[in-house]
Amino acid sequence: MANFDYIVVGAGSAGAVLAGRLSEDPNRKVLLVEAGARRKPLNVRIPAAFASQFKTKIDWAVHTEPEPHLDGRIIYHPRAKLVGGCSAMNAMIYIRGNAEDYDGWAKDGATGWSYDEVLPLFKRSECNSRGASTFHGADGPLHIEDPRNPNPLDEALLEGMVATGLARNPDFNGASQEGVGYYQVTHRKGERWTTADGYVRPAAKRANFTILAGAHVLGVRVRDGRAVGIEVEQGGRRTFHRAEREVVLSAGAFNTPQLLMLAGIGPADHLREHGIDVVVDNPNVGQNLMDHPLYVANYETTAAGTLAEAESPVQLVKYLGGRRGLLTSNVGEVGGFFHTRPGLAAPDMQLISGPAYFWDNGFQTHDKPAYALGLSLVGSQSKGSVRLRSSDPKAQVRATFNYFAETADMDAMVNGIEMVRAIADSGGLGRVTTKELHPGPAARTRADAEAEIRRNVIHTYHPSCTARIGSEADGVVDPELRVHGVAGLRVADASVFPTIPHGNTHAPAVLVGEKAAEMIRAEG
Ligand SMILES: Cc1cc2nc3c(=O)[nH]c(=O)nc-3n(C[C@H](O)[C@H](O)[C@H](O)COP(=O)(O)OP(=O)(O)OC[C@H]3O[C@@H](n4cnc5c(N)ncnc54)[C@H](O)[C@@H]3O)c2cc1C
């Protein structure tokens, strides 16, 4: 089979960026392998349709084990299976996290990842419609813009937030993250913009770049302590592809640790249970799984023009005709960051709010106009794990998040519910709010609210940290993203975050792709 210098497994938020950037050097032969297809269906392009991708054939549809602190509920995690990865399925909010995240990573040993060191890479990746500034880039591959047709209800939502004491913030990725306002989104002229658009499409024109789509990577072959290539299944055929220099795993926080463990890199006892020969005994592989618990409060409203009207023929014509109207909405149009308690270095709660009913990952509908006030616990501390279900590479992993294992997480979430209730009642929002649907009137006391959270909390779709940067004692990769104990093997995706950033995780995953490319290219 053909040989390549670098093989990148997974064309998602990070992998597409890394492979694209590496291929800018004509002397490097790059292979990008992606289990999903290259086609970009209409419901990927239309921002407001993101949840319609869930549980379809472009979704890995990961399900957790019964969660110990959520009454044994099994939690569904959508994960995109297509070129672009979750950048083609996500809610498009562009947030980098808090400067404290990166400074904390660097302080704990992730040399090179401090905020001052990563800011130039965020800027390099970005083409922000507001133009270049201290905090933003204007000529990178990733289009970022303000919402094209903000919903009339957004101003009322923001009024409610401001009336409870939160300040307006025009740029959460600027000098301060704190406060509320409109989210910038990964759109170009009203349409979703993915890492496939920004990085793979230009790379595909280069002679030194090859993409294999619809190609499931079954395993990484390790010989004498070095990763030498990958086994792939595509269209029923199995092939081997050799990497002359490196294999990089960018398969996301569930599938990257799976591929590591299948290659014999992981907790020795667990690998032996599945009949896998141990190459490196590293108990940290698959550990430290983090996400942000999300509880979405919903309210009925008298306001007109909510997304309940988005599926009308009029809106489809508006969208198809000029990328205008309700379908350009990413649903979570406004929100921001606040502290649920004093003394924290960064705000621990993110509000994600929009002019739509959003419940059970969007699977439930409501027959009257409604809006959502989502609470994403970005300061969450609870950790879980990813383990193998079997040695079959096509089997789903066994994931447990342990949300609310830390009691402080539940206290913060209940405080958050008190906050959204105040918001719904305040300012211009109070005047158009008619009924609380969730948590609902039955959840009166803090104990009721807690029970309601355990029954209905989901997550913000941000699984991370399962192959974290750290020492051999507490991590899986070093700060240059090289897997401890194996040569020629790196990880570059949301798995490597040492801790989950305070905010959405697409931009940080893009950062990982950019930084990995920079570090690899610097090695010559
Ligand atoms: C519904 C949803 C909403 C979200 N909303 C936001 C948001 O608004 N803002 C934000 O910043 N973040 C959001 N996120 C999170 C963000 O999109 C992810 O954190 C980010 O995309 C993760 O990037 P990644 O590179 O780690 O993994 P991914 O983007 O998941 O990429 C992994 C890729 O690897 C491929 N792959 C996996 N296993 C194999 C294999 N064995 N062989 C070949 N290919 C394989 C997958 O198909 C996928 O394409 C959301 C995510 C989802 C799902």
The ligand as an SDF file (V2000), in Angstrom:
LIG
                    3D

 53 58  0  0  0  0  0  0  0  0999 V2000
  -24.2200   18.4870   19.0470 C   0  0  0  0  0  0  0  0  0  0  0  0
  -22.9530   19.1850   19.3860 C   0  0  0  0  0  0  0  0  0  0  0  0
  -22.9710   20.5370   19.7080 C   0  0  0  0  0  0  0  0  0  0  0  0
  -21.7770   21.1880   20.0200 C   0  0  0  0  0  0  0  0  0  0  0  0
  -21.7960   22.5510   20.1350 N   0  0  0  0  0  0  0  0  0  0  0  0
  -20.6110   23.2130   20.1970 C   0  0  0  0  0  0  0  0  0  0  0  0
  -20.5820   24.6160   20.0530 C   0  0  0  0  0  0  0  0  0  0  0  0
  -21.5940   25.2780   19.8490 O   0  0  0  0  0  0  0  0  0  0  0  0
  -19.3710   25.2340   20.1100 N   0  0  0  0  0  0  0  0  0  0  0  0
  -18.2160   24.5280   20.3210 C   0  0  0  0  0  0  0  0  0  0  0  0
  -17.1540   25.1420   20.4210 O   0  0  0  0  0  0  0  0  0  0  0  0
  -18.2320   23.1900   20.4660 N   0  0  0  0  0  0  0  0  0  0  0  0
  -19.3980   22.5120   20.3550 C   0  0  0  0  0  0  0  0  0  0  0  0
  -19.4090   21.1530   20.3830 N   0  0  0  0  0  0  0  0  0  0  0  0
  -18.1640   20.4390   20.7070 C   0  0  0  0  0  0  0  0  0  0  0  0
  -17.1220   20.4600   19.6010 C   0  0  0  0  0  0  0  0  0  0  0  0
  -17.7160   20.4110   18.3370 O   0  0  0  0  0  0  0  0  0  0  0  0
  -16.1570   19.2930   19.8360 C   0  0  0  0  0  0  0  0  0  0  0  0
  -15.5650   19.4150   21.1120 O   0  0  0  0  0  0  0  0  0  0  0  0
  -15.0450   19.2410   18.8160 C   0  0  0  0  0  0  0  0  0  0  0  0
  -15.5750   19.2140   17.5230 O   0  0  0  0  0  0  0  0  0  0  0  0
  -14.1950   17.9990   19.0680 C   0  0  0  0  0  0  0  0  0  0  0  0
  -13.1730   17.9490   18.1210 O   0  0  0  0  0  0  0  0  0  0  0  0
  -12.2490   16.6640   17.9710 P   0  0  0  0  0  0  0  0  0  0  0  0
  -11.2940   16.9600   16.8910 O   0  0  0  0  0  0  0  0  0  0  0  0
  -11.7260   16.2980   19.3110 O   0  0  0  0  0  0  0  0  0  0  0  0
  -13.2250   15.4630   17.5750 O   0  0  0  0  0  0  0  0  0  0  0  0
  -14.2510   15.3180   16.3750 P   0  0  0  0  0  0  0  0  0  0  0  0
  -14.5700   16.6160   15.7510 O   0  0  0  0  0  0  0  0  0  0  0  0
  -15.3690   14.4900   16.9130 O   0  0  0  0  0  0  0  0  0  0  0  0
  -13.4270   14.4820   15.2910 O   0  0  0  0  0  0  0  0  0  0  0  0
  -13.1550   13.1230   15.3840 C   0  0  0  0  0  0  0  0  0  0  0  0
  -13.2440   12.5350   13.9940 C   0  0  0  0  0  0  0  0  0  0  0  0
  -12.6530   11.2470   13.9880 O   0  0  0  0  0  0  0  0  0  0  0  0
  -13.4470   10.3630   13.2330 C   0  0  0  0  0  0  0  0  0  0  0  0
  -13.1700    9.0110   13.7220 N   0  0  0  0  0  0  0  0  0  0  0  0
  -13.4030    8.5320   14.9570 C   0  0  0  0  0  0  0  0  0  0  0  0
  -13.0100    7.2550   15.0530 N   0  0  0  0  0  0  0  0  0  0  0  0
  -12.4860    6.9290   13.8480 C   0  0  0  0  0  0  0  0  0  0  0  0
  -11.9140    5.7360   13.3320 C   0  0  0  0  0  0  0  0  0  0  0  0
  -11.7790    4.6430   14.0800 N   0  0  0  0  0  0  0  0  0  0  0  0
  -11.5040    5.7370   12.0270 N   0  0  0  0  0  0  0  0  0  0  0  0
  -11.6110    6.8590   11.2680 C   0  0  0  0  0  0  0  0  0  0  0  0
  -12.1530    8.0070   11.7140 N   0  0  0  0  0  0  0  0  0  0  0  0
  -12.5850    8.0440   12.9960 C   0  0  0  0  0  0  0  0  0  0  0  0
  -14.8550   10.8450   13.5130 C   0  0  0  0  0  0  0  0  0  0  0  0
  -15.7750   10.3730   12.5510 O   0  0  0  0  0  0  0  0  0  0  0  0
  -14.6800   12.3600   13.5110 C   0  0  0  0  0  0  0  0  0  0  0  0
  -14.8160   12.9080   12.2250 O   0  0  0  0  0  0  0  0  0  0  0  0
  -20.5630   20.4620   20.0740 C   0  0  0  0  0  0  0  0  0  0  0  0
  -20.5410   19.1050   19.7390 C   0  0  0  0  0  0  0  0  0  0  0  0
  -21.7130   18.4710   19.3750 C   0  0  0  0  0  0  0  0  0  0  0  0
  -21.6760   17.0170   18.9910 C   0  0  0  0  0  0  0  0  0  0  0  0
  1  2  1  0
  2  3  1  0
  2 52  2  0
  3  4  2  0
  4  5  1  0
  4 50  1  0
  5  6  2  0
  6  7  1  0
  6 13  1  0
  7  8  2  0
  7  9  1  0
  9 10  1  0
 10 11  2  0
 10 12  1  0
 12 13  2  0
 13 14  1  0
 14 15  1  0
 14 50  1  0
 15 16  1  0
 16 17  1  0
 16 18  1  0
 18 19  1  0
 18 20  1  0
 20 21  1  0
 20 22  1  0
 22 23  1  0
 23 24  1  0
 24 25  2  0
 24 26  1  0
 24 27  1  0
 27 28  1  0
 28 29  2  0
 28 30  1  0
 28 31  1  0
 31 32  1  0
 32 33  1  0
 33 34  1  0
 33 48  1  0
 34 35  1  0
 35 36  1  0
 35 46  1  0
 36 37  1  0
 36 45  1  0
 37 38  2  0
 38 39  1  0
 39 40  1  0
 39 45  2  0
 40 41  1  0
 40 42  2  0
 42 43  1  0
 43 44  2  0
 44 45  1  0
 46 47  1  0
 46 48  1  0
 48 49  1  0
 50 51  2  0
 51 52  1  0
 52 53  1  0
M  END
$$$$
